[in-house]
Amino acid sequence: IRAGPRAMKVQVGHAIDLPCVVQGVPDPSVSWLKDGTALLDGSQYKISDEGLTLNQVGLMDEGVYTCVASNIAGQDKATIQLYVQVPPVVEVSEPPFNSPVQERVANQQIAFPCPAK
């Protein structure tokens, strides 16, 4: 297995390619594991000769991915830690009209709530 990145980051909802280029005689078969569980080629995961493609990454896709190449001569493994990032979200709420108007003098602090997740 040709060495690749040990860790990668992707934003939630995006696609990512985890590289795994293998060589061997005879040609090795390639399989992938996520956190020790075998992955199947399908709509969420696409296994190719170049690596593993994840479509529309979600939070549950974060973890350790292992590329396993094997043939009659043996096997080799490479792991990639995938981190899924979530952009911040600012919650917009209606102003509290039921609160009394507060007066402030110059240079006095005032706070405006801005909750973010």
Secondary structure as the mmCIF struct_conf table of DSSP 4:
data_model
#
loop_
_struct_conf.conf_type_id
_struct_conf.id
_struct_conf.beg_label_comp_id
_struct_conf.beg_label_asym_id
_struct_conf.beg_label_seq_id
_struct_conf.end_label_comp_id
_struct_conf.end_label_asym_id
_struct_conf.end_label_seq_id
STRN STRN1 ARG A 2 ARG A 2
BEND BEND1 ARG A 6 ARG A 6
STRN STRN2 ALA A 7 GLN A 11
TURN_TY1_P TURN_TY1_P1 VAL A 12 GLY A 13
STRN STRN3 ILE A 16 PRO A 19
STRN STRN4 VAL A 21 VAL A 21
BEND BEND2 VAL A 25 PRO A 26
HELX_LH_PP_P HELX_LH_PP_P1 ASP A 27 PRO A 28
STRN STRN5 SER A 29 LYS A 34
TURN_TY1_P TURN_TY1_P2 ASP A 35 GLY A 36
STRN STRN6 THR A 37 ALA A 38
BEND BEND3 ASP A 41 GLN A 44
STRN STRN7 TYR A 45 ILE A 47
BEND BEND4 ASP A 49 GLU A 50
STRN STRN8 GLY A 51 LEU A 54
BEND BEND5 ASN A 55 GLN A 56
HELX_RH_3T_P HELX_RH_3T_P1 LEU A 59 ASP A 61
STRN STRN9 GLY A 63 ASN A 71
TURN_TY1_P TURN_TY1_P3 ILE A 72 ALA A 73
STRN STRN10 GLY A 74 GLN A 85
STRN STRN11 VAL A 90 VAL A 90
HELX_LH_PP_P HELX_LH_PP_P2 GLU A 91 VAL A 92
TURN_TY1_P TURN_TY1_P4 PHE A 97 ASN A 98
BEND BEND6 SER A 99 SER A 99
HELX_LH_PP_P HELX_LH_PP_P3 PRO A 100 VAL A 101
TURN_TY1_P TURN_TY1_P5 ALA A 106 ASN A 107
STRN STRN12 ALA A 116 ALA A 116
#
